Amino acid sequence: MTQITFLDAAVAFEPWMEPTSAELDAIELEMPAILAAVDLLDAQITAMDRPPNELDTRRIRRARSRALIARRALSNRSATESTSGGAA
């Protein structure tokens, strides 16, 4: 078990601990993939309570497809941003 000191608790809310603009932009860029992954987990968790029926199977398949599409779009976007710098 991790023990938290008073200093750790006091420093945890310091202004310099806030995310930077670049970090917030990165989170915003990844948000569609994050939300799609959450939807997939939600569909899988719902199907765990009972034997999956046809509706559950379709819901999981669609959620998995949306998650893959969102990850692909994020991957393609970051690949084009890293290669669009041009040659020196």
N, C-alpha and C positions, 0 to 999 in steps of 0.2 A: 504494500500500500504506500503510495506516495504521500509524503508529508509536506504540506504547504506552510511556508513561514509567513510571518507578517509582511516581510519585504516583498515576497513573491506576490502576495495579495495586493499590496499597495502599488506595485509596479505594473500589475496586469491591466490597469486602467489608465496608464499614462498616455498622453496624446500621441507620442511617437510610436506607440504600439498599434495604432490604427492602420488599416491597409492603405497602401499608396494608390494614387490614381491609376497607375499601370496595373496594379493587382486587381483593382475593381473593374478595369476595362477587360482584363483577361477572364474574370469571372463572368462578366456580361457576355463575352464572346462564347464561353462554354455553356451558358445557361440552357440553350435548346437541347444539348446533349445530356445535361444533368437532368432536366425535366423528363426527357424521354426515358432515361434510365430509371427514374423514380416511377414512372408509369408502368414500366416493365416489371419492376419489383412488386408494385401494387397488384398487378395481374397475377403474378406468380404466387404471392401470399394469399390472395383470394382463392386460388385454386387448391391451396394446401389443406383447407378446412374440409374438403369433401373430394370424392373422386371427380376428376375433371370431366365435364361434359363437353359437348360440341361448342357451346358458346364460350366456355372458358378457354378451350383450345384456340378458337379464333381470336379471342381477345389477347392471349399471350402471343400468338403469331403476329398479329398486327402491331402490338407494342414492341416486339423484338425487331420487326421491320423498321418502325419509326426510330428506334434507338440506333440501329445500324446506319440508317440514312443520316441521322443527326451527327453521328461520329464520323461518317465519311465526309460530310460537308465541312465539319470542323477540321478534319485532317487535310482536306483539299485546300481549305482557306489558309491554314498555317503553312502548307507547302508552297503555295503561290506567294505568300508574303515573304517567306524566307528566300525564295529564288528571284523575286522581283527587284532585288537590290541592284542588279546589273554587275558587269565586270569592272574591275578597277583599271 
